[in-house]
Amino acid sequence: MILKYVGEVLKITDNLAKNLIKGELHKKGLKVKDLVQLLKPYGEELTELSFNNKMSRGGFSAMFFLKCMKALDVKNIDINH
């Protein structure tokens, strides 16, 4: 029972991080290829394909998420929606 709950929490948080990144791209009118370029100064050498694989695979690091937010110049994050 506890493992199922932990799994659901992880699923929700993975989806939340992905959705926040996708939402910021949409708000700023950017595409994945734009974010891939914006991430280069933060040490991320990705292609569009590798970025999309990372997003669909799930479980990316908090550091990667923060790099995305910084690259997209996000000042505040609302995790309640």
C-alpha positions in Angstrom: 0.0 0.0 0.0 2.8 2.5 0.9 4.8 1.6 -2.2 1.7 2.2 -4.4 1.3 5.7 -2.7 5.0 6.5 -3.2 4.7 5.5 -6.8 1.7 7.7 -7.4 3.5 10.7 -5.7 6.5 10.2 -8.0 4.3 9.9 -11.0 2.5 13.2 -10.1 5.8 15.0 -9.5 7.4 13.8 -12.7 4.3 14.9 -14.6 4.3 18.2 -12.8 7.9 19.0 -13.7 7.3 18.0 -17.4 4.1 20.1 -17.5 5.8 23.1 -16.0 8.6 23.0 -18.6 6.0 22.5 -21.4 3.9 25.3 -20.1 6.8 27.7 -20.0 7.7 26.9 -23.5 4.1 27.5 -24.6 3.8 30.8 -22.6 7.0 32.1 -24.2 6.1 30.8 -27.7 9.2 28.6 -27.9 9.8 25.2 -29.3 12.0 22.3 -27.9 14.7 23.3 -30.4 14.8 26.7 -28.8 15.2 25.3 -25.3 17.9 22.9 -26.4 19.9 26.0 -27.6 19.1 27.9 -24.4 20.4 25.0 -22.3 23.9 24.9 -23.9 25.4 27.6 -21.6 24.2 25.5 -18.6 26.3 22.5 -19.8 23.5 20.6 -21.5 24.5 19.3 -24.9 21.2 17.9 -26.1 19.5 17.4 -29.4 15.7 17.7 -29.8 15.5 14.0 -29.9 17.5 13.5 -26.7 15.5 16.2 -24.9 12.2 14.6 -26.0 13.5 11.2 -24.8 14.5 12.7 -21.5 11.0 14.2 -21.1 9.2 11.0 -22.0 11.4 8.7 -20.1 10.7 10.6 -16.8 12.7 10.8 -13.7 15.1 13.6 -14.8 17.0 15.4 -12.1 16.0 18.4 -10.1 19.2 20.1 -11.5 18.0 19.5 -15.0 14.6 21.0 -14.2 16.2 24.0 -12.6 18.5 24.5 -15.6 15.4 24.5 -17.8 13.7 27.1 -15.6 16.8 29.3 -15.6 17.3 28.9 -19.3 13.7 30.0 -19.8 14.2 32.9 -17.4 11.4 31.7 -15.1 11.3 33.8 -11.9 8.4 32.1 -10.1 6.9 28.6 -10.2 3.3 27.9 -9.2 3.1 24.2 -8.4 -0.6 24.3 -7.2 -2.0 24.0 -10.7 
